[in-house]
């Protein structure tokens, strides 16, 4: 079955300080629902945007690789039957997170699957 990454950009979630717990609760409910449906692979958000770059020689430097105004804020990886089902879950995640979601299909690579 195809796998999709459903993601949003850092800063897209416009949530009042007193609503973060409700957003977390609703987002976690979607995660539990996706797990129960057997489509959840992995996901999460990031604390801060402080990437590092590691070269093929193992040298570690402050990142990002390429400067951009856009940074990944969080993501979910799902395994579903088709893009329509991915869109269905993306809408649920968008509602829980209070922001639009980007949906992209992974290349089918047998070496990358458990």
Phi, psi and omega in degrees: 000148180290150176247143181231146169257130178244120189219166175220158181276149175302132180093350180289332182281106178261090187236132176293149183307323183278002181251357185299321180295319178296318178298316179298315181298314181291322178294318178295328177296321177294319178300313179298321179295318179294322176296315180297328179280352178078020182254345184285130174253303183190156175185173177166174176246175182245144178295306183218171175255087178224066183287157171240158179246131177243123181274173178297341177269001180085009179284132182250126178225160175300144180255191007277176177299310178233128180296136181208153175280351183250134177224141179295129180262326180185166184203162172225140175246123182236150174245112186227172184287330182195178183295329179297320177291324176299318179295322177303311180290323178300321178296320178295317179295318179301318180295315180294319183276346182066033177201154179299155181238142174264138183240127178222139179270137175285150172293138178286104182231104183303334179288342184264356184259143178301000000 
